[in-house]
């Protein structure tokens, strides 16, 4: 005797209505689970979330910190969105971020007297090219030798990070300096603020503008169609005449280019010099940002804002309630897991 466990027509109708809200329901479940974890730590969960919200959006300084933290996350995650849409698993954004920071800093340190309207675009271009070539190396290894992309991009992370650390300690180190960092950038090499007296810079608007560019690229251009076709079914795409190898390389190098861009923007605006500790694991966190955003540029924007708010709010959580910053990291992981799980369950009902 068999029992039919399939949903009734009425249940299927309700599931169809709830399907668009699956990511939101998943986020709610994640916040509830995170609240239970916080409660087990001996702290009221609602009070903890309010402290984090206040720490991220409670004033002009807090909002500025959140937007500045969002900028590299959003830029990198948009590049990863393009790669993941093509089923190109780039796990090397952290290394590409560091290489972009390194190559973009070279013009700032070698021709500091160049006028800003020439020097800053040159720095950005150098960062983009550095990140693109670094990711392209993994792409060529995959296309020519079949080297697994996940492994190669992951391993290149450490090489890229160590290269920057070496450059900051030896060839680019500030003369007569005591710390492993370069000389300060000249004012010509620093991206100016949006408004005088604020820390918000033009890199914030650049990252937000890239959301629209990436949306148009993915859904309004032949290249975007080719990348999505390769990600959907490489065999069918190949039989349709789409050059899959070239598409994979383009997706990977574009992803690396945006990571490199994020690296030099962060160095120019936030640090003003090349130094080893220029990342708060942005390259790895951006993977979660892209996944939580459902690989949609608009969703990635909201996801990057949420993640940056959690990262900034976690500092207040630590200061006010003496909870470790890792609590926010657990909430981030729960968000991704619950949202992806809810989406997968909803799609399974199709």
Secondary structure per residue as TSV (DSSP state, phi and psi in degrees):
chain	resnum	aa	ss	phi	psi
A	1	X	-	360.0	127.1
A	2	X	-	-107.8	146.7
A	3	X	-	-110.7	127.0
A	4	X	-	-83.1	110.0
A	5	X	-	-98.8	3.8
A	6	X	S	-69.2	146.4
A	7	X	-	-66.2	147.1
A	8	X	-	-70.9	165.4
A	9	X	H	-55.4	-37.3
A	10	X	H	-66.9	-42.0
A	11	X	H	-65.1	-38.5
A	12	X	H	-63.1	-35.8
A	13	X	H	-65.0	-42.2
A	14	X	H	-65.7	-40.1
A	15	X	H	-62.6	-39.3
A	16	X	H	-63.5	-37.1
A	17	X	H	-70.3	-34.2
A	18	X	H	-82.7	-17.1
A	19	X	G	-55.6	-44.2
A	20	X	G	-64.5	-20.9
A	21	X	G	-97.4	8.8
A	22	X	H	-58.3	-45.1
A	23	X	H	-61.5	-38.7
A	24	X	H	-67.2	-43.2
A	25	X	H	-62.7	-39.5
A	26	X	H	-62.4	-40.8
A	27	X	H	-64.2	-39.1
A	28	X	H	-63.6	-43.9
A	29	X	H	-60.8	-40.7
A	30	X	H	-63.6	-41.6
A	31	X	H	-66.5	-35.2
A	32	X	H	-66.0	-45.2
A	33	X	H	-64.0	-40.9
A	34	X	H	-63.4	-36.9
A	35	X	H	-64.0	-38.7
A	36	X	H	-62.8	-40.3
A	37	X	H	-63.5	-43.4
A	38	X	H	-63.8	-38.9
A	39	X	H	-64.5	-36.7
A	40	X	H	-65.6	-21.1
A	41	X	T	-82.9	-0.3
A	42	X	T	90.0	15.8
A	43	X	S	-121.9	141.8
A	44	X	-	-64.5	125.4
A	45	X	H	-64.9	-42.4
A	46	X	H	-62.9	-41.6
A	47	X	H	-63.6	-38.7
A	48	X	H	-65.3	-43.5
A	49	X	H	-65.4	-36.5
A	50	X	H	-66.4	-38.1
A	51	X	H	-64.2	-42.0
A	52	X	H	-65.7	-40.3
A	53	X	H	-64.7	-41.7
A	54	X	H	-66.2	-38.7
A	55	X	H	-68.5	-25.1
A	56	X	H	-96.4	-31.9
A	57	X	H	-132.2	13.1
A	58	X	S	-77.7	-1.5
A	59	X	S	-177.7	179.5
A	60	X	H	-61.9	-42.4
A	61	X	H	-65.7	-42.4
A	62	X	H	-65.9	-43.0
A	63	X	H	-64.7	-38.5
A	64	X	H	-61.9	-45.2
A	65	X	H	-59.1	-41.0
A	66	X	H	-65.9	-43.8
A	67	X	H	-67.3	-37.2
A	68	X	H	-67.6	-37.5
A	69	X	H	-70.8	-30.7
A	70	X	H	-69.3	-31.8
A	71	X	H	-58.1	-54.8
A	72	X	H	-66.8	-35.7
A	73	X	H	-61.4	-45.5
A	74	X	H	-66.7	-45.0
A	75	X	H	-60.9	-47.6
A	76	X	H	-67.2	-43.3
A	77	X	H	-64.5	-32.3
A	78	X	H	-64.9	-40.6
A	79	X	H	-64.9	-40.6
A	80	X	H	-66.7	-32.6
A	81	X	H	-59.4	-45.1
A	82	X	H	-61.9	-44.6
A	83	X	H	-66.5	-45.7
A	84	X	H	-66.7	-31.0
A	85	X	H	-61.0	-32.3
A	86	X	T	-90.3	9.6
A	87	X	T	58.7	35.8
A	88	X	-	-103.4	107.5
A	89	X	-	-88.8	87.0
A	90	X	-	-86.9	107.3
A	91	X	-	-103.7	11.1
A	92	X	-	-106.1	20.6
A	93	X	H	-62.6	-30.5
A	94	X	H	-63.9	-46.8
A	95	X	H	-66.0	-38.9
A	96	X	H	-65.4	-34.6
A	97	X	H	-61.4	-45.8
A	98	X	H	-67.4	-41.8
A	99	X	H	-65.8	-40.5
A	100	X	H	-61.5	-40.1
A	101	X	H	-63.1	-39.5
A	102	X	H	-68.3	-53.2
A	103	X	H	-67.0	-34.4
A	104	X	H	-70.5	-25.2
A	105	X	H	-78.4	-22.6
A	106	X	H	-59.9	-48.0
A	107	X	H	-60.8	-36.3
A	108	X	H	-63.4	-32.1
A	109	X	H	-93.2	-21.5
A	110	X	H	-96.7	-32.3
A	111	X	S	-129.2	60.2
A	112	X	T	-66.5	-21.3
A	113	X	T	-83.4	-6.8
A	114	X	S	-62.8	142.4
A	115	X	-	-59.6	147.4
A	116	X	H	-61.0	-36.9
A	117	X	H	-71.8	-10.0
A	118	X	H	-102.7	-39.8
A	119	X	H	-69.3	-45.0
A	120	X	H	-63.9	-47.3
A	121	X	H	-60.1	-34.9
A	122	X	H	-65.3	-40.6
A	123	X	H	-64.1	-45.1
A	124	X	H	-62.7	-42.3
A	125	X	H	-63.6	-41.4
A	126	X	H	-64.1	-39.3
A	127	X	H	-65.6	-41.5
A	128	X	H	-63.0	-46.3
A	129	X	H	-64.8	-41.8
A	130	X	H	-60.8	-47.4
A	131	X	H	-64.5	-39.3
A	132	X	H	-66.1	-43.8
A	133	X	H	-67.6	-35.8
A	134	X	H	-65.8	-42.8
A	135	X	H	-72.8	-32.1
A	136	X	H	-63.4	-28.3
A	137	X	H	-61.0	-44.7
A	138	X	H	-65.2	-37.3
A	139	X	H	-64.0	-41.3
A	140	X	H	-67.5	-37.7
A	141	X	H	-62.3	-36.9
A	142	X	H	-71.5	-44.7
A	143	X	H	-71.7	-41.7
A	144	X	H	-85.4	-36.0
A	145	X	H	-121.8	-2.2
A	146	X	-	71.7	22.2
A	147	X	-	-68.9	132.6
A	148	X	-	-57.8	127.4
A	149	X	H	-65.5	-39.0
A	150	X	H	-61.3	-45.2
A	151	X	H	-68.4	-46.4
A	152	X	H	-66.1	-44.6
A	153	X	H	-67.1	-35.7
A	154	X	H	-64.9	-45.1
A	155	X	H	-68.1	-35.1
A	156	X	H	-66.6	-20.2
A	157	X	H	-54.5	-51.4
A	158	X	H	-68.0	-36.3
A	159	X	H	-64.7	-44.6
A	160	X	H	-62.4	-43.3
A	161	X	H	-63.3	-44.2
A	162	X	H	-68.3	-33.5
A	163	X	H	-62.6	-44.6
A	164	X	H	-64.8	-42.1
A	165	X	H	-62.0	-39.6
A	166	X	H	-64.9	-45.0
A	167	X	H	-62.7	-39.1
A	168	X	H	-70.7	-25.4
A	169	X	H	-91.1	-28.1
A	170	X	T	-119.8	-80.9
A	171	X	T	-69.6	-31.6
A	172	X	T	-105.3	9.1
A	173	X	S	-66.9	144.8
A	174	X	-	-62.7	127.6
A	175	X	T	-58.0	133.5
A	176	X	T	66.0	13.4
A	177	X	-	-84.9	157.8
A	178	X	S	-102.9	-14.4
A	179	X	S	-107.5	153.9
A	180	X	S	-77.7	72.3
A	181	X	B	-152.7	161.0
A	182	X	-	-78.8	175.0
A	183	X	-	-66.8	154.9
A	184	X	-	-61.0	144.2
A	185	X	-	-67.3	147.4
A	186	X	-	-69.0	162.9
A	187	X	G	-61.1	-27.7
A	188	X	G	-66.4	-23.8
A	189	X	G	-98.0	6.9
A	190	X	S	-109.5	123.8
A	191	X	-	-61.5	126.5
A	192	X	-	-70.1	158.8
A	193	X	B	-72.5	158.1
A	194	X	S	-65.9	-40.8
A	195	X	S	-132.3	140.7
A	196	X	T	-56.9	136.3
A	197	X	T	84.0	3.4
A	198	X	-	-115.9	162.7
A	199	X	S	-93.3	-7.9
A	200	X	-	-67.2	131.4
A	201	X	B	-122.9	174.2
A	202	X	H	-67.9	-17.1
A	203	X	H	-63.4	-28.2
A	204	X	H	-64.5	-48.0
A	205	X	H	-66.5	-35.0
A	206	X	H	-61.3	-44.1
A	207	X	H	-64.3	-42.8
A	208	X	H	-67.2	-38.6
A	209	X	H	-62.8	-31.1
A	210	X	H	-66.4	-21.3
A	211	X	H	-60.9	-49.0
A	212	X	H	-65.2	-39.5
A	213	X	H	-62.4	-44.2
A	214	X	H	-68.3	-36.9
A	215	X	H	-62.1	-47.1
A	216	X	H	-63.9	-40.0
A	217	X	H	-63.1	-42.2
A	218	X	H	-75.4	-37.1
A	219	X	H	-117.5	0.6
A	220	X	S	-131.5	11.2
A	221	X	S	-131.0	154.4
A	222	X	H	-59.9	-36.4
A	223	X	H	-62.4	-42.8
A	224	X	H	-62.2	-39.7
A	225	X	H	-63.2	-42.4
A	226	X	H	-62.1	-43.6
A	227	X	H	-64.7	-41.6
A	228	X	H	-68.8	-33.8
A	229	X	H	-66.9	-42.1
A	230	X	H	-62.6	-40.0
A	231	X	H	-70.3	-31.3
A	232	X	H	-74.6	-48.4
A	233	X	-	-157.8	95.8
A	234	X	H	-58.9	-37.1
A	235	X	H	-64.1	-46.8
A	236	X	H	-65.1	-40.2
A	237	X	H	-62.0	-40.8
A	238	X	H	-65.4	-42.3
A	239	X	H	-67.8	-23.3
A	240	X	T	-84.2	0.6
A	241	X	T	93.0	7.0
A	242	X	-	-80.0	126.5
A	243	X	-	-72.5	96.1
A	244	X	H	-65.6	-41.1
A	245	X	H	-62.1	-44.4
A	246	X	H	-65.1	-38.8
A	247	X	H	-63.8	-41.3
A	248	X	H	-62.2	-43.4
A	249	X	H	-66.1	-40.5
A	250	X	H	-63.3	-45.8
A	251	X	H	-61.2	-42.8
A	252	X	H	-68.6	-43.7
A	253	X	H	-71.4	-33.8
A	254	X	H	-65.4	-41.9
A	255	X	H	-60.6	-45.7
A	256	X	H	-65.4	-35.1
A	257	X	H	-62.2	-43.5
A	258	X	H	-69.7	-34.2
A	259	X	H	-65.3	-42.2
A	260	X	H	-63.5	-39.0
A	261	X	H	-60.6	-44.1
A	262	X	H	-60.6	-37.0
A	263	X	H	-64.2	-48.8
A	264	X	H	-72.9	-32.6
A	265	X	H	-63.0	-42.7
A	266	X	H	-65.8	-42.2
A	267	X	I	-65.6	-44.1
A	268	X	I	-67.1	-40.8
A	269	X	I	-90.2	-40.7
A	270	X	I	-94.1	-42.5
A	271	X	I	-103.2	-32.7
A	272	X	S	69.4	12.3
A	273	X	S	-167.6	162.7
A	274	X	-	-86.7	127.9
A	275	X	B	-150.2	160.6
A	276	X	S	-65.1	-38.3
A	277	X	-	-96.6	75.3
A	278	X	-	-110.8	5.9
A	279	X	-	-134.6	140.7
A	280	X	S	-104.2	50.9
A	281	X	S	56.6	38.8
A	282	X	H	-60.9	-40.9
A	283	X	H	-63.5	-37.2
A	284	X	H	-79.2	-41.5
A	285	X	H	-63.9	-33.2
A	286	X	H	-63.5	-25.3
A	287	X	H	-62.3	-45.4
A	288	X	H	-66.2	-37.5
A	289	X	H	-61.2	-45.9
A	290	X	H	-63.6	-42.2
A	291	X	H	-68.1	-42.9
A	292	X	H	-64.7	-31.9
A	293	X	T	-78.5	6.6
A	294	X	T	61.4	26.9
A	295	X	T	54.5	35.0
A	296	X	-	-120.0	125.9
A	297	X	H	-52.5	-40.3
A	298	X	H	-68.1	-40.8
A	299	X	H	-65.2	-35.0
A	300	X	H	-65.8	-36.4
A	301	X	H	-60.1	-48.2
A	302	X	H	-65.5	-39.7
A	303	X	H	-64.5	-42.6
A	304	X	H	-63.3	-39.4
A	305	X	H	-64.9	-41.0
A	306	X	H	-64.8	-45.6
A	307	X	H	-65.2	-42.0
A	308	X	H	-65.3	-37.2
A	309	X	H	-63.5	-40.1
A	310	X	H	-65.5	-39.3
A	311	X	H	-67.4	-43.0
A	312	X	H	-72.9	-42.8
A	313	X	H	-64.1	-27.7
A	314	X	H	-63.2	-30.7
A	315	X	H	-65.2	-41.9
A	316	X	H	-65.3	-37.3
A	317	X	H	-60.5	-38.3
A	318	X	H	-71.7	-40.2
A	319	X	H	-74.7	-45.0
A	320	X	H	-81.2	-45.0
A	321	X	H	-110.7	1.8
A	322	X	-	57.6	31.3
A	323	X	-	-91.5	143.9
A	324	X	-	-66.4	151.2
A	325	X	T	-62.4	-25.0
A	326	X	H	-62.1	-19.8
A	327	X	H	-60.4	-42.5
A	328	X	H	-64.7	-34.6
A	329	X	H	-66.4	-37.3
A	330	X	H	-65.3	-41.6
A	331	X	H	-62.6	-39.8
A	332	X	H	-59.4	-47.0
A	333	X	H	-63.5	-40.4
A	334	X	H	-63.9	-38.2
A	335	X	H	-59.0	-48.7
A	336	X	H	-63.7	-46.6
A	337	X	H	-63.3	-45.5
A	338	X	H	-71.0	-39.4
A	339	X	H	-66.9	-44.3
A	340	X	H	-66.7	-37.5
A	341	X	H	-65.8	-45.4
A	342	X	H	-61.3	-40.6
A	343	X	H	-65.2	-41.9
A	344	X	H	-64.5	-41.6
A	345	X	H	-63.6	-41.8
A	346	X	H	-65.4	-40.3
A	347	X	H	-70.0	-29.2
A	348	X	H	-67.2	-22.1
A	349	X	T	-81.0	-8.2
A	350	X	-	-66.6	360.0
